């Protein structure tokens, strides 16, 4: 697969918490639509979409959700030959070293602790977008 810099990003987000969805949507909307977010309240729904539709540039997942959690989503993506090139970023309220270790052992590309305020979400969105749009090359 050829690597290339992106002009915009399609990000699929597995997040069951409505407040976190709101703060992420708000923070990324400040970036002039350089990132398009699609939310899934359950990992199962995101997995079903991966099997039926085009794939996103990136996946962001919470760890603890009803049904399949973030660990299972990371495992699914990283064990599928068609999908394993998609970066998966764990975005969790947990700072537990065991959670961080487990996420990386499943080949998550990054582990980010959720911010505590709106400014933190905005900083996350800005640095996330700057890195994935301006620094990283993504597989096609």
N, C-alpha and C positions, 0 to 999 in steps of 0.2 A: 504494500500500500504506500502510496506517495504521501509524504508529509507536506503540510502547507500551513501558512498562517491564515487565520480566519478573519473575516470582516465583521461577522456577527456569530453569536452562539445560540444553539438550541439546547436548553438545559431542562432535563426532566428531573423533577423533585418528588421524592417519596417522603411525605410529611403529613402526619395525621393531625397535628396541632394547628387549629385555625389561626391562632395568634402568630405563630411562627410563619405560617403562609402569608399572612398580612404583612408582617415586617419584611420578609424577603421580597414580596411583590413590590412594596413601596421602595425599598432600597435599590432594587434593580431598575425600577421605573425612572429613577433619577439619572440613569446612564444613557438616556436618549435612545432607548430601544436597541442597544447593541447586543442585548441578551433577551431571548424569548424564553420565558419560563412556562412549563406545563406541570401542574401539580397532580399528584396521585395520593389519595389518602391511605392507600394500602399498597404494599409491595406487590401483591398478587396482580393488581390492576396494571402497574407499570410493567411487570413481566409479560402480561398478556399483550400489552401494546407493543412491546419489543418483538413479540412473535408475529404480530399482524401488520405493523407499520414500518415506516422508515425509522432509522435509529437516530438518537440525539447525538450531539457532539460530546455532551457530558451528562453524568448522572450524579445527583446529590441525594443522599439518603440519611434520614434519622436512623438511629439504632433501634429504639424501643417504640414499636407500634403494634397495634392489634394484628393478629394473624402472623404472617411471615414478617419478621423484623428485618432490620437493615443488614444484619450478618448474612441472612439467607439471600438477600438481594445481591450483595457483593459476591457471594459464592456462586450464584446463578450466572451472573454476568461474566465473571472471571473464568468460569469453567466451560463457557460456550465459545467455540472457535469463531463464530460469526461476530461475537460481541466483545470479546476480551480486550480488544484494543480501545474500548470506550473508557475513559477515565471515570472512576467512581470515587467521589469525595464523601466521606462520612461527616455529617454535620450534626453533632450530638450535644445534648445538655450534660452528658457524663464526662467527668475528668478522671475517671477511674483508670489507672494504668493498665488493668486487666482488659478493659474495653478497648483501649488504644492498641495494645499488643494483639488482641484477637482480630481487630479490624485489619491491621497490617499483615497478620499471618494469613489472611484470606485474600491478600493482594489488593486491598484498597489503596488508591493512589495518594490519598491524603486523609488526615483526621483533623477536623476543626471543631473546637468547642464553641457552642452557641454563645453569642454576645448577651449581655444583660440589659442593653438599652438600644434605642433607635440609632444612635450615633454608631454603636458597635456594628449593627447590621449594615449601615451605610458604608462603614470602613471595610467590612468583609466583602460587600458587593463590589466596591471599587477595586480592591486589591485582587479579588478573584477574577474579575473581568480583565484587568490590566495584565495579569499573568497569562491567562488562557488566550487572550486576543493578541497581545503584543510581545510576549516572550516565548510561549510554548508553540510547538508545531504539532498539530493533531493529525492522526492518520485519517486518510480519506475513506 
